[in-house]
Amino acid sequence: MATLYVRNLPDDLYAKLQELATSQHRSINAQVITLLEQALKTETQQIEDQKQENVLKVLEGSRQRRRVNPSDFGLPDSTQLIREDRDR
């Protein structure tokens, strides 16, 4: 297992951490690990939610795009061209 050292931890933060650990019947080390696990789980979920929102925005944007009709630009209809090619 890896070891993590935290330098310059403010005294009031350490005191709060100690209180929380005592109330949860954990050591400070166990409490820090628990808090880190919870924070990472929350952060990971938020990232996944953001990715899903981005995908939904892209899909919605593509649905809202105007469909281009080739005849609006003087281009022949591709269906007609395919039929002509097959008839040769």
Secondary structure as a PSIPRED ss2 file (coil, helix, strand):
# PSIPRED VFORMAT (PSIPRED V4.0)

   1 M C   1.000  0.000  0.000
   2 A C   1.000  0.000  0.000
   3 T C   1.000  0.000  0.000
   4 L C   1.000  0.000  0.000
   5 Y C   1.000  0.000  0.000
   6 V C   1.000  0.000  0.000
   7 R C   1.000  0.000  0.000
   8 N C   1.000  0.000  0.000
   9 L C   1.000  0.000  0.000
  10 P C   1.000  0.000  0.000
  11 D H   0.000  1.000  0.000
  12 D H   0.000  1.000  0.000
  13 L H   0.000  1.000  0.000
  14 Y H   0.000  1.000  0.000
  15 A H   0.000  1.000  0.000
  16 K H   0.000  1.000  0.000
  17 L H   0.000  1.000  0.000
  18 Q H   0.000  1.000  0.000
  19 E H   0.000  1.000  0.000
  20 L H   0.000  1.000  0.000
  21 A H   0.000  1.000  0.000
  22 T H   0.000  1.000  0.000
  23 S H   0.000  1.000  0.000
  24 Q C   1.000  0.000  0.000
  25 H C   1.000  0.000  0.000
  26 R C   1.000  0.000  0.000
  27 S C   1.000  0.000  0.000
  28 I H   0.000  1.000  0.000
  29 N H   0.000  1.000  0.000
  30 A H   0.000  1.000  0.000
  31 Q H   0.000  1.000  0.000
  32 V H   0.000  1.000  0.000
  33 I H   0.000  1.000  0.000
  34 T H   0.000  1.000  0.000
  35 L H   0.000  1.000  0.000
  36 L H   0.000  1.000  0.000
  37 E H   0.000  1.000  0.000
  38 Q H   0.000  1.000  0.000
  39 A H   0.000  1.000  0.000
  40 L H   0.000  1.000  0.000
  41 K H   0.000  1.000  0.000
  42 T H   0.000  1.000  0.000
  43 E H   0.000  1.000  0.000
  44 T H   0.000  1.000  0.000
  45 Q H   0.000  1.000  0.000
  46 Q H   0.000  1.000  0.000
  47 I H   0.000  1.000  0.000
  48 E H   0.000  1.000  0.000
  49 D H   0.000  1.000  0.000
  50 Q H   0.000  1.000  0.000
  51 K H   0.000  1.000  0.000
  52 Q H   0.000  1.000  0.000
  53 E H   0.000  1.000  0.000
  54 N H   0.000  1.000  0.000
  55 V H   0.000  1.000  0.000
  56 L H   0.000  1.000  0.000
  57 K H   0.000  1.000  0.000
  58 V H   0.000  1.000  0.000
  59 L H   0.000  1.000  0.000
  60 E H   0.000  1.000  0.000
  61 G H   0.000  1.000  0.000
  62 S H   0.000  1.000  0.000
  63 R H   0.000  1.000  0.000
  64 Q H   0.000  1.000  0.000
  65 R C   1.000  0.000  0.000
  66 R C   1.000  0.000  0.000
  67 R C   1.000  0.000  0.000
  68 V C   1.000  0.000  0.000
  69 N C   1.000  0.000  0.000
  70 P H   0.000  1.000  0.000
  71 S H   0.000  1.000  0.000
  72 D H   0.000  1.000  0.000
  73 F H   0.000  1.000  0.000
  74 G C   1.000  0.000  0.000
  75 L C   1.000  0.000  0.000
  76 P C   1.000  0.000  0.000
  77 D C   1.000  0.000  0.000
  78 S H   0.000  1.000  0.000
  79 T H   0.000  1.000  0.000
  80 Q H   0.000  1.000  0.000
  81 L H   0.000  1.000  0.000
  82 I H   0.000  1.000  0.000
  83 R H   0.000  1.000  0.000
  84 E H   0.000  1.000  0.000
  85 D H   0.000  1.000  0.000
  86 R H   0.000  1.000  0.000
  87 D H   0.000  1.000  0.000
  88 R C   1.000  0.000  0.000
